[in-house]
Amino acid sequence: MLTLRAYMWVGEGPRHDGNRRAIAFDVFGLAEGRQAWIANMHYRWQILRADNGVYGGWSGEHRSKEEALAALEK
């Protein structure tokens, strides 16, 4: 099962709740040697993948972070 952990927020104030929302996430639970990140860029959610330290480019046009995560689980 894949899970997300937020690492970037947008909004005002020093806290990560209230007026702020997460816009980028680390993905945990992938196979060894694989990494992925999900971020909201240009009004869509995209995925960045890395296999054994080799990074691809940002891809996808997902409507939500959950939809992007589901695409990684396939």
Protein Blocks (a to p, Z undefined) as FASTA:
>chain_A
ZZdddfbdcdedjbfghjbccfbdcdehiaehiacddddeehiacddddeehiacddedj
dfbfklmmmmmmZZ
